[in-house]
């Protein structure tokens, strides 16, 4: 028995429409599918009786999707509403999603214009397997951490 692939990463958001705009227009993902879920199956597997969710699934533009067809799923809990947690990555249970890009500065600028908040300026990766690349964390309007990585050229990696 093995894990075959990543199905998707998922995060809870406060406003699905705002998040769809952010992840399509600023980050550059493609909206693959959206739906409302209000059924016994969903309530059972997420552990909230009588739940109602708004869901959006995103694919990489021109990318090779896995079997699920998407890499990111965002859910707005209409019922029950949850609490907003403090943004950050050092708390146990927190997470982030990382995307590779060849246009790091351009995407950061679009994310900021759409309500994102950089944790720092983009920095050069000076050690490790990705030495020679650049990276930055940007928090989306809900505080979800999005990592952007501009990978080094192959020549820099092998040097």
PLY file of the C-alpha trace (Angstrom):
ply
format ascii 1.0
element vertex 159
property float x
property float y
property float z
element edge 158
property int vertex1
property int vertex2
end_header
0.00 0.00 0.00
1.36 3.39 -0.98
0.38 6.98 -1.42
0.03 7.56 -5.17
0.02 11.35 -5.45
-1.09 14.57 -3.82
-4.85 15.01 -4.33
-4.83 18.70 -3.33
-4.03 21.13 -0.52
-7.02 22.73 1.17
-7.62 25.84 3.26
-10.64 27.48 4.87
-11.42 31.04 3.79
-13.88 33.67 5.00
-15.16 34.87 1.61
-15.03 32.44 -1.32
-15.65 35.13 -3.96
-12.77 37.28 -2.70
-10.53 34.22 -2.58
-11.45 33.13 -6.11
-10.51 36.60 -7.36
-7.23 36.56 -5.40
-6.09 33.11 -6.53
-7.09 33.57 -10.19
-6.24 37.22 -10.82
-3.27 37.71 -8.47
-1.70 34.27 -8.13
-2.64 33.12 -11.64
-4.33 29.79 -10.95
-7.24 28.54 -13.03
-10.63 28.07 -11.38
-11.41 24.46 -12.24
-14.66 23.86 -10.39
-16.91 25.39 -7.79
-19.81 23.97 -5.85
-21.94 24.26 -2.76
-21.98 21.27 -0.47
-24.87 20.69 1.89
-25.40 16.97 2.29
-25.05 14.14 4.79
-21.88 12.80 3.13
-20.02 16.10 3.52
-21.29 16.69 7.07
-20.18 13.22 8.09
-16.68 13.27 6.67
-15.82 16.81 7.87
-17.36 16.19 11.29
-19.87 19.07 11.40
-23.55 18.07 11.43
-25.74 20.11 9.05
-22.71 21.74 7.39
-22.94 24.00 4.36
-19.80 24.85 2.40
-18.91 26.90 -0.65
-15.98 25.23 -2.41
-13.60 26.31 -5.16
-10.96 24.12 -6.78
-7.95 25.50 -8.65
-5.57 24.03 -11.22
-2.16 25.13 -12.40
-2.39 27.02 -15.70
-1.28 24.66 -18.45
-0.02 22.24 -15.82
-0.38 18.52 -15.61
-3.07 17.94 -13.01
-3.13 14.85 -10.88
-6.11 12.55 -10.99
-8.21 15.03 -8.97
-7.64 17.74 -11.58
-6.75 20.39 -9.04
-3.94 21.39 -6.70
-5.76 23.76 -4.33
-9.19 23.63 -2.74
-10.66 26.53 -0.77
-13.74 26.16 1.42
-15.94 28.81 2.97
-17.90 27.35 5.88
-21.29 29.02 5.60
-22.50 26.76 8.39
-20.97 26.41 10.91
-18.88 29.58 10.67
-15.45 29.17 12.19
-13.15 31.56 13.98
-10.31 33.39 12.31
-6.93 32.21 13.54
-3.83 34.36 13.78
-1.69 34.13 10.63
1.72 32.54 10.93
3.66 29.42 10.17
5.24 28.57 13.52
2.07 27.28 15.21
1.58 23.54 15.28
-1.02 22.64 12.69
-0.45 25.70 10.54
0.47 25.27 6.92
1.35 26.94 3.68
1.27 26.19 0.00
4.25 26.80 -2.29
4.19 27.59 -6.01
7.09 27.72 -8.41
7.18 30.73 -10.74
9.48 32.40 -13.21
7.91 35.81 -12.48
8.23 36.17 -8.70
8.29 39.98 -8.53
5.32 40.37 -10.88
3.17 37.90 -8.95
4.09 39.45 -5.59
3.04 42.88 -6.93
-0.31 41.46 -8.12
-0.86 39.71 -4.79
-0.18 42.93 -2.85
-2.52 44.90 -5.13
-5.21 42.28 -4.42
-4.85 42.50 -0.63
-1.93 40.16 0.05
0.75 41.01 2.63
4.39 39.99 2.11
6.18 38.68 5.18
9.42 40.16 3.76
10.86 41.32 0.49
11.82 38.44 -1.85
15.13 36.98 -0.71
17.91 35.11 -2.49
18.27 31.50 -1.41
21.92 31.25 -0.37
22.13 27.68 0.94
20.70 24.27 0.33
19.28 22.48 -2.66
17.61 25.63 -4.07
20.65 27.91 -3.67
20.61 30.62 -6.36
16.83 30.87 -6.44
14.58 33.44 -4.81
11.64 33.06 -2.45
9.05 34.98 -0.45
6.05 34.33 1.79
2.91 36.36 1.06
-0.21 36.09 3.20
-3.51 36.12 1.33
-6.42 38.28 2.58
-7.34 35.56 5.12
-3.77 35.20 6.38
-3.05 31.94 4.52
0.65 31.75 3.74
1.54 31.37 0.07
5.20 30.70 -0.70
6.53 31.69 -4.10
9.79 30.17 -5.31
11.73 31.23 -8.36
13.96 28.23 -8.79
17.62 28.57 -9.67
18.80 27.60 -13.12
20.07 24.03 -13.38
23.62 25.36 -13.72
23.31 27.16 -10.35
21.94 24.02 -8.66
24.80 21.81 -9.79
27.52 24.38 -9.05
0 1
1 2
2 3
3 4
4 5
5 6
6 7
7 8
8 9
9 10
10 11
11 12
12 13
13 14
14 15
15 16
16 17
17 18
18 19
19 20
20 21
21 22
22 23
23 24
24 25
25 26
26 27
27 28
28 29
29 30
30 31
31 32
32 33
33 34
34 35
35 36
36 37
37 38
38 39
39 40
40 41
41 42
42 43
43 44
44 45
45 46
46 47
47 48
48 49
49 50
50 51
51 52
52 53
53 54
54 55
55 56
56 57
57 58
58 59
59 60
60 61
61 62
62 63
63 64
64 65
65 66
66 67
67 68
68 69
69 70
70 71
71 72
72 73
73 74
74 75
75 76
76 77
77 78
78 79
79 80
80 81
81 82
82 83
83 84
84 85
85 86
86 87
87 88
88 89
89 90
90 91
91 92
92 93
93 94
94 95
95 96
96 97
97 98
98 99
99 100
100 101
101 102
102 103
103 104
104 105
105 106
106 107
107 108
108 109
109 110
110 111
111 112
112 113
113 114
114 115
115 116
116 117
117 118
118 119
119 120
120 121
121 122
122 123
123 124
124 125
125 126
126 127
127 128
128 129
129 130
130 131
131 132
132 133
133 134
134 135
135 136
136 137
137 138
138 139
139 140
140 141
141 142
142 143
143 144
144 145
145 146
146 147
147 148
148 149
149 150
150 151
151 152
152 153
153 154
154 155
155 156
156 157
157 158
